Every structure is written in structure tokens, then in C-alpha cells.
Amino acid sequence: MDSISKEQVDKTIGQILKKYRKSYHLTQEKISEQVGISLKYVSRIENGNGGISTETLIRYMNTLGITPNTIYKDFIHHETIKNQIEISEKLSDLSEDKLIFISKIIDLLKNL
């Protein structure tokens, strides 16, 4: 099993949150207001310094529409889970009608 350091996790999560914040054209100040944390804490998170609490991470994810797969996929090495994440990412690009269709196909496959 690969060893993952807390520093690697903090840095990767910080980069992802910064990327999403910028994609929404939000300043650090604006995201600090929306997530309910200090500007200094936003800076520390995005730079990978000091980590992020679970509660704050969830508020970020809800604010910016980030899935858990996006946050954790780089740390997953289990092949089945990696395949599930890949399918999930493909599904996220589909329209609501296509998602309903795919859901019905999955239900059919489960009953085989």
C-alpha cells in the first residue's frame, strides 16, 4: 500500500479548492465569507499549510459543487473504486434524461 503523507493530502486538497474557487471567479475574501472562515484560513488551506477540518471541507464542497470523488480520487489505488469513480465522472457530464436512462439500465443489470 502506498504511503500518503498528511502534507500531500493537504497540498492536493488545497490545489483542488483553489482551482474550483478560481473557476467560479471568486476571491479568497468572497469564499471566506461564503464558507464562514477567515481569509487567513483560506490562504493556509489553498497553500496546503495546516490542513482543513472535515466540517470546513464539506462547506467548501457544498459551496463550490465539488464531489468527494474530485477531492479524493488522486489518493485511491483500489481498482474497483477507481473504476467506479471514472464511471461517476462520466455520468456527471450527462443530461438528466440520460441519467434516468442509465439508472434504468443499471436496475436491469442488477436483476440479471
N, C-alpha and C positions, 0 to 999 in steps of 0.2 A: 504494500500500500504506500502510495506517495505521501510524504510528509508535507503538510502545508502549514506555514507559519502564520501567526496572527497578523504579522506585518504584511504578508502577501494578501491576506483576506482584506485587511483594512484598505490597502492601496487599491486593490481591484474594485472593491465596492465604491470607494471614493471616486475613482475614474468613471464608473458607470453613472453614478448620481450626478456628477459634473456634466457628463455628456448629455444626459436627459434634461438637466436644468437648462443647458445652453440651447438644446433643440427646441425648447419652449420659449426661448428668448427671455429667460428670467435672470435677473441679477441675483447675486448671493443675498443681498438685502431682502429682495422680494421672496425668495424661497425661505429665508429665515422667518419671515412673517407668516407665510402660509403653513409651514411645518411647526411653527411655535418654538423655535430655538434661537439662540443668539447668533449673531453674524460671525462671531469668533468661532463658535462650534461648527458652523457651516464650513468655514475655511479649513478647520482642522480635519473634518470628515473628508472633504474633497482632496486634501493633500495626503490622506492616509495616515494622519497622526492622531493617535488616541482612540481610534475605534468609534463605533456608533452603537447606541443602545438598540435593543430589539424594538422597543416602542417607537423610537425616532425613525428607524429604518422602515417600519410599517407606515408611519405617517408620510414619509418620503414617497414610498411606493404608491400609496393612495393618491397623493397629490400629483405625481408625475405619470401615473398609469404604468408602473413598472411591474412586471410579473416576477414571482420568485425565481422562475427559470432564468430570467435575464440576470438576476443577481448571482445565482449560484452555479450556473451551468459550466463555467470555467473550472470549477473545483470537482466536478463529478467525473468519475472514471469508470463507473459501473456501466457496462454496455447496454443493458436493458433500459436503464434510466436515461442514458444519453439518447437512445432511440426514441424514447417517449418525449423527451424534450424537443428533439428535432421535429417530431410529428406535431407537437403542440405549437411550435413556432410557425410551421406551415399553415396550421389551422387559423392562426391569428390573422393571416392575410386574406381569409375568405369572407365573403358576404354572409349575412345572417341566413339567407336561403340555402346557401351551400353548406353552412354549418349544420342546419337542420337535416339536410340530406345525408351528410356524413354521419351524423348521430344515428339516423335510422339504419344506415349500413352497419355501423358498429353493433347496434342492437341485434340485427340479423346474424352477424358473425358470432356473437356471444351465444346465440341459441342453436348453433350448429353442433 
